[in-house]
Amino acid sequence: MRRGARTAVWITLMVLIPFGVLLVRELAQHKAITLKGAIIRKDSDPRKEMPIADVVVTADRLMAASESRSDASGFFSLALQRRVRHGEPITLHFRHPDYKPLDVKDYAGDQLYVAHLEPAKPEVRPQDSGPGVVISNVVARYSIKSATSANVGSAVKSFEIVNQGNVRCNGQPPCSPDGKWKAAIESVSLDAGDGNEFRNARASCIAGPCPFTKIESDNFAENGRYLNVSVRNWSDTATFLVEAEVFHTLKGDVARQSYPVIFGDGLNFTMPANAEGVTIMADVNGTSVIFPLGPNLFLSWASCNSRVNKDQTKVFRCALKPGYKFP
């Protein structure tokens, strides 16, 4: 009886082991699914469905490897456990203190998930008791660093490489490139002056046995204040001409403008990554006023916020405060 039981156990193991190997191999080859999506504010006007940052995203039944959190653009990426397969039912949970909890039933896959969160406290704009202050002709102003170069002249210098041709080198450098003839090396330097730089530099042989000359070294590609060149000559005296254009670079701030787009009681505008000194210029009841935005994004007539994109450009949104209106 014991022998029969052992035989049955061995037969069972022999049958199950191949299936176990296949299962382990399949799990090892199975790539974990990562859900990707966006979280936006729920609104009947698509132009007001703003991205929501810092929303905690989880999945039920421990299907996710860990929780995820949306970034400034509302994007989230949620990695699922390796055992979760495509098409398997899944419930996603979205939580943010300023918005109502949202649970979405869906299926695991590579589709794009978009969650619309409803504010916990709906915005109720109070009725204006008076006519209201009109904000019009809004322009966002900023500056960027800029460098402007101007051609302020040129530099020219000729120099000779004095030598006598057909003189054996006899191993006493400098020699010709093949080591046969006695050579001479002459160097010349030019100074463009403080704040200037050389560009488009060139050196050419203009007299003498030019075929037996060679430019040994130069810094023409550096476009700097100083210009250096060395020439080797292994025949009779040769003359070289060095020329370059002189440029002066001026650095300063360049003013730029961005025109916001207005949707309802909010205005939206963007700024390049290198924008500095952002200010808002607007007509307040017909009077033009400049409002420095500052790092706290404070405006007396609007509440502003911003987010930074992956390319470091910035997106600003300002919503009017009670008592103000756009025309």
PAKETOR-461028 format. One record per residue (C-alpha): x, y, z; residue number from 1; residue in three letters. Coordinates in Angstrom, 1 decimal, padded with zeros to 4 digits. Layout:
<nodes>
((X,Y,Z),NUM,'ALA'),
...
</nodes>
This chain:
<nodes>
((000.0,000.0,000.0),1,'MET'),
((002.8,002.4,000.9),2,'ARG'),
((004.6,001.5,-002.4),3,'ARG'),
((001.4,002.2,-004.3),4,'GLY'),
((001.0,005.5,-002.6),5,'ALA'),
((004.6,006.5,-003.3),6,'ARG'),
((004.1,005.5,-006.9),7,'THR'),
((000.9,007.7,-007.1),8,'ALA'),
((002.8,010.7,-005.6),9,'VAL'),
((005.7,010.3,-008.1),10,'TRP'),
((003.2,010.1,-011.0),11,'ILE'),
((001.4,013.2,-009.8),12,'THR'),
((004.7,015.1,-009.4),13,'LEU'),
((005.8,014.0,-012.9),14,'MET'),
((002.6,015.4,-014.3),15,'VAL'),
((002.6,018.6,-012.3),16,'LEU'),
((006.3,019.6,-012.7),17,'ILE'),
((006.1,020.4,-016.5),18,'PRO'),
((003.0,022.6,-015.8),19,'PHE'),
((004.8,024.3,-013.0),20,'GLY'),
((007.8,025.0,-015.2),21,'VAL'),
((005.6,026.4,-017.9),22,'LEU'),
((003.8,028.6,-015.4),23,'LEU'),
((007.0,030.0,-014.0),24,'VAL'),
((008.4,030.6,-017.5),25,'ARG'),
((005.2,032.4,-018.5),26,'GLU'),
((005.2,034.6,-015.4),27,'LEU'),
((008.9,035.4,-016.0),28,'ALA'),
((008.2,036.4,-019.6),29,'GLN'),
((005.0,038.3,-018.8),30,'HIS'),
((005.7,042.0,-018.8),31,'LYS'),
((004.0,044.0,-016.0),32,'ALA'),
((001.3,046.4,-017.2),33,'ILE'),
((001.7,050.2,-016.5),34,'THR'),
((-001.5,052.3,-016.7),35,'LEU'),
((-001.0,055.8,-018.0),36,'LYS'),
((-003.5,058.6,-017.9),37,'GLY'),
((-004.5,062.2,-017.0),38,'ALA'),
((-006.5,063.7,-014.3),39,'ILE'),
((-008.5,066.9,-015.0),40,'ILE'),
((-011.1,069.1,-013.3),41,'ARG'),
((-014.7,068.2,-014.2),42,'LYS'),
((-016.4,071.1,-016.1),43,'ASP'),
((-019.1,071.4,-018.7),44,'SER'),
((-016.7,073.7,-020.6),45,'ASP'),
((-013.7,071.7,-022.0),46,'PRO'),
((-011.6,074.9,-021.9),47,'ARG'),
((-011.9,075.0,-018.1),48,'LYS'),
((-010.9,071.3,-017.5),49,'GLU'),
((-007.6,072.2,-015.9),50,'MET'),
((-005.0,069.5,-015.0),51,'PRO'),
((-004.9,068.5,-011.3),52,'ILE'),
((-001.6,067.7,-009.6),53,'ALA'),
((-000.9,065.6,-006.5),54,'ASP'),
((-003.9,063.3,-006.9),55,'VAL'),
((-003.2,059.9,-005.3),56,'VAL'),
((-004.0,057.0,-007.6),57,'VAL'),
((-004.3,053.4,-006.4),58,'THR'),
((-005.9,050.1,-007.5),59,'ALA'),
((-008.1,047.7,-005.5),60,'ASP'),
((-007.2,044.2,-004.4),61,'ARG'),
((-003.5,045.0,-004.2),62,'LEU'),
((-003.3,045.0,-008.0),63,'MET'),
((-000.9,047.9,-008.1),64,'ALA'),
((002.8,047.6,-007.2),65,'ALA'),
((002.5,050.9,-005.4),66,'SER'),
((000.5,054.1,-005.4),67,'GLU'),
((001.0,056.9,-008.0),68,'SER'),
((000.7,060.6,-007.8),69,'ARG'),
((-000.2,062.9,-010.7),70,'SER'),
((002.3,065.6,-011.7),71,'ASP'),
((001.7,069.3,-012.6),72,'ALA'),
((000.3,068.3,-016.0),73,'SER'),
((-002.2,065.9,-014.4),74,'GLY'),
((-000.3,062.8,-015.8),75,'PHE'),
((-000.1,059.6,-013.8),76,'PHE'),
((001.6,056.3,-014.3),77,'SER'),
((000.5,053.3,-012.2),78,'LEU'),
((002.5,050.1,-012.4),79,'ALA'),
((000.4,046.9,-011.8),80,'LEU'),
((001.5,043.6,-010.3),81,'GLN'),
((003.1,041.2,-012.8),82,'ARG'),
((000.2,038.8,-012.3),83,'ARG'),
((-002.4,041.2,-013.6),84,'VAL'),
((-003.2,040.4,-017.3),85,'ARG'),
((-004.6,042.5,-020.1),86,'HIS'),
((-008.4,042.7,-020.0),87,'GLY'),
((-008.6,041.9,-016.3),88,'GLU'),
((-011.2,044.0,-014.4),89,'PRO'),
((-009.7,046.7,-012.3),90,'ILE'),
((-011.0,049.6,-010.1),91,'THR'),
((-008.9,052.7,-009.9),92,'LEU'),
((-009.2,055.1,-006.9),93,'HIS'),
((-008.5,058.8,-007.2),94,'PHE'),
((-008.1,060.9,-004.1),95,'ARG'),
((-007.3,064.6,-003.5),96,'HIS'),
((-008.4,066.7,-000.5),97,'PRO'),
((-009.9,069.5,-002.7),98,'ASP'),
((-011.9,067.1,-004.9),99,'TYR'),
((-014.6,064.4,-004.3),100,'LYS'),
((-013.3,060.8,-004.2),101,'PRO'),
((-013.6,059.0,-007.6),102,'LEU'),
((-013.6,055.3,-008.2),103,'ASP'),
((-013.5,054.1,-011.8),104,'VAL'),
((-014.2,050.5,-012.9),105,'LYS'),
((-012.2,049.6,-016.0),106,'ASP'),
((-010.0,047.0,-017.5),107,'TYR'),
((-006.2,046.7,-017.4),108,'ALA'),
((-004.6,047.5,-020.7),109,'GLY'),
((-002.6,050.0,-022.7),110,'ASP'),
((-005.5,052.5,-023.3),111,'GLN'),
((-005.3,056.1,-022.1),112,'LEU'),
((-007.2,056.7,-018.8),113,'TYR'),
((-008.8,060.1,-018.2),114,'VAL'),
((-010.3,060.9,-014.8),115,'ALA'),
((-012.6,063.9,-014.3),116,'HIS'),
((-012.6,065.0,-010.6),117,'LEU'),
((-015.4,067.1,-009.2),118,'GLU'),
((-014.4,069.9,-006.8),119,'PRO'),
((-015.4,069.1,-003.2),120,'ALA'),
((-016.8,072.6,-002.9),121,'LYS'),
((-018.3,073.9,-006.1),122,'PRO'),
((-017.2,077.4,-006.9),123,'GLU'),
((-020.1,079.8,-006.4),124,'VAL'),
((-019.2,083.3,-007.7),125,'ARG'),
((-021.0,085.9,-005.5),126,'PRO'),
((-023.3,088.3,-007.2),127,'GLN'),
((-021.6,091.7,-007.6),128,'ASP'),
((-023.5,094.4,-005.7),129,'SER'),
((-022.2,097.1,-008.1),130,'GLY'),
((-021.3,097.4,-011.7),131,'PRO'),
((-017.9,095.8,-011.1),132,'GLY'),
((-014.4,096.8,-012.1),133,'VAL'),
((-013.7,096.1,-015.8),134,'VAL'),
((-010.3,094.5,-016.6),135,'ILE'),
((-009.4,094.8,-020.3),136,'SER'),
((-006.6,094.8,-022.7),137,'ASN'),
((-004.6,092.3,-020.7),138,'VAL'),
((-001.0,091.7,-021.8),139,'VAL'),
((001.7,089.6,-020.1),140,'ALA'),
((005.1,091.1,-020.3),141,'ARG'),
((008.5,089.5,-019.6),142,'TYR'),
((012.2,089.8,-020.5),143,'SER'),
((014.8,087.3,-021.7),144,'ILE'),
((018.6,087.5,-021.7),145,'LYS'),
((020.0,088.3,-025.2),146,'SER'),
((023.4,088.6,-026.7),147,'ALA'),
((023.9,090.7,-029.8),148,'THR'),
((027.1,090.7,-031.8),149,'SER'),
((028.2,093.4,-034.2),150,'ALA'),
((031.1,093.5,-036.6),151,'ASN'),
((033.3,096.4,-035.5),152,'VAL'),
((036.2,096.0,-037.8),153,'GLY'),
((038.9,093.6,-039.1),154,'SER'),
((042.5,092.7,-038.3),155,'ALA'),
((045.2,092.2,-040.9),156,'VAL'),
((048.9,091.2,-040.4),157,'LYS'),
((051.6,089.9,-042.7),158,'SER'),
((054.7,088.1,-041.5),159,'PHE'),
((057.7,086.4,-043.0),160,'GLU'),
((059.1,083.0,-042.3),161,'ILE'),
((062.8,083.5,-043.1),162,'VAL'),
((064.7,080.5,-044.3),163,'ASN'),
((067.1,079.2,-047.0),164,'GLN'),
((066.1,076.4,-049.2),165,'GLY'),
((067.9,073.2,-050.1),166,'ASN'),
((069.8,073.0,-046.8),167,'VAL'),
((070.0,069.5,-045.3),168,'ARG'),
((068.4,069.1,-041.9),169,'CYS'),
((070.7,066.4,-040.7),170,'ASN'),
((068.4,065.6,-037.8),171,'GLY'),
((068.5,069.1,-036.3),172,'GLN'),
((064.9,070.4,-036.0),173,'PRO'),
((062.9,072.1,-037.2),174,'PRO'),
((062.9,070.2,-040.4),175,'CYS'),
((060.6,069.6,-043.4),176,'SER'),
((057.7,067.2,-042.8),177,'PRO'),
((059.8,064.4,-044.4),178,'ASP'),
((062.8,065.3,-042.2),179,'GLY'),
((065.0,066.0,-045.2),180,'LYS'),
((065.4,069.8,-045.4),181,'TRP'),
((066.2,072.5,-042.8),182,'LYS'),
((063.1,074.5,-041.9),183,'ALA'),
((062.0,077.6,-039.9),184,'ALA'),
((058.9,078.1,-037.8),185,'ILE'),
((057.4,081.5,-037.3),186,'GLU'),
((054.4,082.4,-035.1),187,'SER'),
((052.2,085.5,-034.9),188,'VAL'),
((049.5,086.6,-032.4),189,'SER'),
((046.8,089.2,-032.6),190,'LEU'),
((044.7,090.8,-029.9),191,'ASP'),
((041.1,091.8,-030.6),192,'ALA'),
((040.8,094.0,-027.5),193,'GLY'),
((038.7,093.9,-024.4),194,'ASP'),
((035.2,092.6,-025.0),195,'GLY'),
((035.9,091.7,-028.6),196,'ASN'),
((036.5,088.4,-030.4),197,'GLU'),
((037.9,087.2,-033.7),198,'PHE'),
((035.7,085.4,-036.2),199,'ARG'),
((036.3,084.0,-039.7),200,'ASN'),
((040.0,084.0,-039.2),201,'ALA'),
((042.3,082.7,-042.1),202,'ARG'),
((045.9,082.6,-042.9),203,'ALA'),
((047.4,082.3,-046.4),204,'SER'),
((050.8,082.2,-048.1),205,'CYS'),
((051.0,085.2,-050.5),206,'ILE'),
((054.6,085.3,-051.6),207,'ALA'),
((057.6,083.0,-051.8),208,'GLY'),
((057.7,079.2,-052.4),209,'PRO'),
((054.2,078.6,-050.9),210,'CYS'),
((054.1,074.9,-051.8),211,'PRO'),
((056.9,074.3,-049.3),212,'PHE'),
((055.0,075.9,-046.3),213,'THR'),
((052.6,074.4,-043.8),214,'LYS'),
((050.4,075.9,-041.1),215,'ILE'),
((051.5,074.1,-038.0),216,'GLU'),
((048.9,075.2,-035.5),217,'SER'),
((046.2,077.8,-035.1),218,'ASP'),
((043.2,078.6,-032.8),219,'ASN'),
((041.0,079.9,-035.6),220,'PHE'),
((038.0,077.8,-034.5),221,'ALA'),
((037.8,079.1,-031.0),222,'GLU'),
((036.5,082.6,-031.9),223,'ASN'),
((038.3,084.2,-028.9),224,'GLY'),
((040.0,087.5,-028.1),225,'ARG'),
((043.5,086.2,-029.0),226,'TYR'),
((044.5,084.8,-032.4),227,'LEU'),
((047.5,082.6,-032.8),228,'ASN'),
((049.0,080.8,-035.8),229,'VAL'),
((052.4,079.1,-036.5),230,'SER'),
((053.8,078.3,-039.9),231,'VAL'),
((056.6,076.0,-041.0),232,'ARG'),
((058.7,076.8,-044.1),233,'ASN'),
((061.4,074.5,-045.5),234,'TRP'),
((062.4,076.5,-048.6),235,'SER'),
((063.3,080.1,-049.3),236,'ASP'),
((061.7,082.9,-047.3),237,'THR'),
((057.9,083.0,-047.6),238,'ALA'),
((055.3,085.6,-046.6),239,'THR'),
((052.0,084.9,-045.0),240,'PHE'),
((048.9,087.1,-044.5),241,'LEU'),
((046.6,086.7,-041.5),242,'VAL'),
((043.1,088.2,-041.5),243,'GLU'),
((040.1,088.1,-039.2),244,'ALA'),
((036.9,090.0,-038.5),245,'GLU'),
((036.4,091.6,-035.1),246,'VAL'),
((033.1,091.3,-033.4),247,'PHE'),
((031.8,092.9,-030.2),248,'HIS'),
((029.1,091.3,-028.2),249,'THR'),
((026.5,093.2,-026.2),250,'LEU'),
((024.4,091.5,-023.5),251,'LYS'),
((021.1,092.7,-022.2),252,'GLY'),
((017.5,092.1,-021.6),253,'ASP'),
((015.0,092.0,-024.4),254,'VAL'),
((011.3,092.8,-023.6),255,'ALA'),
((008.7,090.4,-024.9),256,'ARG'),
((004.9,090.2,-024.7),257,'GLN'),
((002.4,087.4,-024.5),258,'SER'),
((-001.4,087.8,-025.1),259,'TYR'),
((-003.5,085.8,-022.7),260,'PRO'),
((-006.6,083.8,-023.8),261,'VAL'),
((-009.7,084.5,-021.8),262,'ILE'),
((-012.3,081.7,-021.0),263,'PHE'),
((-015.1,082.9,-018.8),264,'GLY'),
((-013.6,084.5,-015.7),265,'ASP'),
((-010.2,083.1,-016.2),266,'GLY'),
((-007.2,084.0,-018.4),267,'LEU'),
((-004.4,081.7,-019.6),268,'ASN'),
((-001.0,082.4,-020.9),269,'PHE'),
((002.4,080.7,-021.3),270,'THR'),
((006.0,081.8,-020.8),271,'MET'),
((009.3,080.4,-022.2),272,'PRO'),
((011.7,078.7,-019.9),273,'ALA'),
((014.1,081.6,-019.8),274,'ASN'),
((011.4,084.3,-019.1),275,'ALA'),
((012.2,086.8,-016.3),276,'GLU'),
((010.4,089.6,-014.6),277,'GLY'),
((006.8,088.7,-015.5),278,'VAL'),
((004.3,091.5,-015.2),279,'THR'),
((000.7,091.9,-016.2),280,'ILE'),
((-000.3,095.1,-018.0),281,'MET'),
((-004.1,095.7,-018.0),282,'ALA'),
((-006.6,098.5,-018.3),283,'ASP'),
((-008.6,098.9,-015.0),284,'VAL'),
((-011.8,100.8,-015.7),285,'ASN'),
((-010.0,102.3,-018.7),286,'GLY'),
((-006.7,103.2,-016.9),287,'THR'),
((-003.6,101.4,-017.9),288,'SER'),
((-001.8,099.8,-014.9),289,'VAL'),
((001.2,097.5,-014.7),290,'ILE'),
((001.1,094.7,-012.1),291,'PHE'),
((004.3,092.9,-011.2),292,'PRO'),
((003.4,089.2,-010.8),293,'LEU'),
((006.3,088.2,-008.6),294,'GLY'),
((007.2,084.7,-007.3),295,'PRO'),
((003.9,084.5,-005.2),296,'ASN'),
((001.8,085.1,-008.4),297,'LEU'),
((-000.2,087.9,-006.6),298,'PHE'),
((-002.6,090.1,-008.4),299,'LEU'),
((-005.1,092.4,-006.6),300,'SER'),
((-007.8,091.5,-009.1),301,'TRP'),
((-007.2,087.8,-009.8),302,'ALA'),
((-006.0,084.6,-008.2),303,'SER'),
((-003.2,083.0,-010.2),304,'CYS'),
((-001.4,079.6,-010.3),305,'ASN'),
((001.2,078.1,-012.6),306,'SER'),
((002.7,074.8,-013.6),307,'ARG'),
((006.0,073.8,-015.3),308,'VAL'),
((006.0,071.6,-018.4),309,'ASN'),
((008.6,069.0,-019.1),310,'LYS'),
((010.5,071.5,-021.4),311,'ASP'),
((010.5,074.0,-018.5),312,'GLN'),
((008.0,076.3,-020.2),313,'THR'),
((005.4,077.7,-017.8),314,'LYS'),
((001.6,077.8,-018.0),315,'VAL'),
((-000.2,080.4,-016.0),316,'PHE'),
((-003.9,080.7,-015.2),317,'ARG'),
((-005.6,083.6,-013.4),318,'CYS'),
((-009.2,083.7,-012.2),319,'ALA'),
((-010.9,087.0,-011.5),320,'LEU'),
((-011.7,087.8,-007.9),321,'LYS'),
((-015.2,089.0,-006.9),322,'PRO'),
((-016.0,092.5,-007.9),323,'GLY'),
((-014.0,092.3,-011.2),324,'TYR'),
((-015.0,091.3,-014.7),325,'LYS'),
((-013.8,091.1,-018.2),326,'PHE'),
((-015.7,093.2,-020.8),327,'PRO'),
</nodes>
